[in-house]
Amino acid sequence: MILSLRDGRALDFISNDSASKSAILFHHGTPGECSLWSPWLSEITDVAAIAASRPGYALSDRRKGRTVASDVEDQSELLDHLGIERFVSIGWSGGGPHAINMTRDDRCVGAITLAGVGEWGHADLDFLAGMGPENHEEFGAALAGESEIERWMEKNAPAFAAVTGADLIEAFGGLIGEADKRALTARVADHDAASYRRSLSEGFYGWLDDDLAFVQNFGFSLAEIDKPVLVWQGDDDFMVPRAHSQWLAKHTPTAQLNFVPGHGHISLVEEYRGEILNQARKLLRS
């Protein structure tokens, strides 16, 4: 579905078509788009379930210069459109800080991050430590500026724009460990690959703008958050290493860290979906 935002941009989203005024709002990773969450939405029948593609991904128009903080404007407009009065925000990977950001909306009762990205530029978080070599190259390009990350995208995005499930493990390279390789069954890999293809079907600027947003401050203060934030993380994660979730938990006053040894970036969300959704429902009832 497409929502025409007040500024004229298109926002690409999916929902479970529930009439409930309570919702779970999902935020995809980097790169990514809303249909990644369709298996989750199919399991939710008691409340509304919603996911949008961030600007520049899939059918959402680009918003050049966006930050993590600015995403609250698009997401809140979507919630207004759907008549949502109370919601929990869930974000995976690059969607993690975007989920926390939504606690600034008065209707939000809490957030859940799944292997979420920490904030760049702090002495107590070595942002790149423990990441696979591909991330070192990518974020190095982002730090060099928009023209350099654009050249990186021109070289690397086409492979993900055409990736198939059978190719996905090889495409990830050093970004996944053994737990994630096991989690990428044919069913999961085919679904995730289709989401990557859709995310980049109109170009790579959503991915580029995410990267630029992650090498600067979020644009909001974690220290000011007063709603529950549940932080999930495994230790076999080379996309977003555990130091990021530990940092988020340390700097968010209301955070509770749920550390799951032996799990990676993908296996975490595949194996613990039911428990994560139950936590979201509990927050909505609180």
ABEGO torsion letter per residue (X at the ends): XBBBBAAGBBBBBBBAGBABABBBBBBBBOBEBAAAAAAAAAABAABBBBBBBBBGBEABBBBBGBBAAAAAAAAAAAAAAAGBABBBBBBBEAAAAAAAAAAABAABAEBBBBGBBBBBGBAABBAABGBBAAAAAAAAAAAAEAAAAAAAAAAAAAAAAABBAAAAAAAAEAABBAAAAAABBAAAAAAAAAAAAAAAAAEAAAAAAAAAAAABBAGBBAAABABBBBBBBBAABAABBAAAAAAAAAABAABBBBBBBGBBAAAAAAAAAAAAAAAAAAAAAX
